[in-house]
Amino acid sequence: MSEPRSRLSTAARVAIAAAAVIIAGAVGFLIWFLNIPQDPNEEATQRLQQWQQLFEQYRETNGALPDLPDGGYCLGTGFPTGSGGTANCRDYDASNYYTEQGSVELMEALASVGSLPTGVSAAVNGTIGPYVEYRGDEVVLLTAQESGCVAPATDVWNDGATLFICAISLAR
């Protein structure tokens, strides 16, 4: 006759159950934490910082930032259709917009050194980013934020109400 299998003691069963509860709680907390909506202003600044890193990576690889004429360019894809029936950034539904299509050369240059950041910022009073302006000796990464800028982005313009244009500047 074979010997019966030994069964777990009550203490061992309690310990296993407690460990399972702790692990399930930790997993539940992590899922909850990762799904907390982030502040749109923080997201916009983080996106600018991702673009800044990509511009700097391009400079490190090529000795200079992408060479483009002075003007404005959208950073990324997925902008809303606005004036002109095109996908636009900046004041996308007004006359002061930049087109996603007009930014292809810049996006291709930056994609040659790394993955392009994804997503667009939340629109604030008809302005959406991120976008970049080439201005003489500087390249200014910009986005719209509501009621103030999140550091390291700085306030370069506001409408006196809720729209703030926030920037990170790079020397050309």
BELVENWO-V486168 format. One record per residue. PHI is phi in whole degrees, -180 to 180 (NA if undefined). OMEGA is omega as a letter, one per 40 degrees, with the letter a starting at -180 (999 if undefined). Layout:
PHI/OMEGA, PHI/OMEGA
This chain:
NA/a, -83/a, -79/i, -66/i, -64/i, -78/a, -101/i, -67/i, -72/i, -60/a, -64/i, -68/i, -64/i, -64/a, -64/i, -65/i, -63/i, -64/i, -63/i, -64/i, -65/i, -64/i, -64/i, -62/i, -65/i, -65/i, -64/i, -60/i, -63/a, -62/i, -62/i, -62/a, -63/a, -71/i, -97/i, -68/i, -62/i, -87/i, -59/a, -58/i, -67/i, -64/i, -61/a, -63/i, -68/i, -61/i, -65/i, -60/i, -65/i, -64/i, -66/i, -57/i, -61/a, -68/i, -60/a, -67/i, -65/i, -62/i, -61/a, -63/a, -75/a, -112/i, 83/i, -163/i, -71/i, -53/a, -89/i, -133/i, -67/i, -55/a, 150/a, -112/a, -142/i, -74/i, -106/i, 108/a, -137/i, 96/i, -76/a, -71/i, -76/a, -137/a, -53/i, 77/a, 70/a, -117/i, -76/a, -130/i, -117/a, 65/i, -88/a, -59/a, -111/i, -116/a, -90/a, -103/a, -114/i, -117/a, -96/i, -61/a, -64/i, -72/a, -106/a, -59/a, -59/i, -66/a, -63/i, -66/i, -62/a, -68/i, -66/i, -71/a, -118/a, 177/i, -76/i, -75/i, -60/a, -111/i, 91/i, -118/i, -77/i, -67/i, -70/i, -127/i, 48/i, 84/i, -118/a, -139/i, -133/e, -85/i, -146/a, -132/i, -122/i, -88/a, -134/i, 56/a, -89/i, -134/i, -121/a, -114/i, -88/a, -132/i, -157/i, -91/i, -136/a, -98/i, 65/i, 134/a, -98/i, -102/i, -60/e, -87/i, -68/a, -118/i, -74/i, -112/i, -167/i, -147/a, -89/a, 82/i, -128/a, -108/a, -85/i, -122/i, -98/a, -112/a, -139/i, -127/a, -102/i, -124/i, -74/a, -77/999
